[in-house]
Amino acid sequence: MKRERRLVRIMAMTVLVLLAALPAISWAQTTDLVTIKHAVFVPEKGKWRVSGTAAPGNTVTVSVGGSVVGISGPASPNGRWKLFVNKSTVVAVPGDSVTATSIGGGTATQAVLIP
């Protein structure tokens, strides 16, 4: 009986120590993995079509040469995101690349296809 009470006290103290230390525990965060599947710009119409993958629910900011083309809606449950912009003021020229940056911290770059 005495031994059981002692064991219960030790377990209770252990739980209290762990609860006190809980706020100090830092969970490592991983950077979101972002991909670009398509990056197309149609100059005559100022039309952008960019798509790829990111963590579900994350939005992606697409930019060219430091100028923001737009921000996607949240990535679908399977991770797919897309950005469609018509009459954009951001223009791409041959040799330009788009950069997609997720709110989760991931980044991807790909050459722009100009048909």
TAHU-V951940 format. One record per backbone hydrogen bond with DSSP energy under -0.5 kcal/mol. NH is the residue of the N-H (numbers start at 1). CO is the residue of the C=O. If there is no record, write none. Layout:
nh | co
NH | CO
NH | CO
This chain:
nh | co
5 | 1
6 | 2
7 | 3
8 | 4
9 | 5
10 | 6
11 | 7
12 | 8
13 | 9
14 | 10
15 | 11
16 | 12
17 | 13
18 | 14
19 | 15
20 | 16
21 | 17
22 | 18
24 | 21
25 | 21
25 | 22
27 | 25
32 | 104
34 | 32
35 | 53
37 | 51
38 | 51
40 | 49
41 | 113
42 | 47
43 | 41
45 | 42
46 | 42
47 | 42
48 | 85
49 | 40
50 | 83
51 | 38
52 | 81
53 | 35
54 | 79
57 | 75
58 | 55
61 | 101
62 | 60
62 | 70
63 | 99
64 | 67
65 | 97
67 | 64
69 | 62
70 | 62
72 | 60
73 | 82
75 | 58
76 | 80
79 | 76
81 | 52
83 | 50
85 | 48
87 | 45
88 | 46
91 | 89
96 | 93
98 | 110
99 | 63
100 | 108
101 | 61
101 | 99
102 | 106
103 | 59
105 | 102
108 | 100
110 | 98
112 | 96
113 | 39
114 | 112
115 | 113
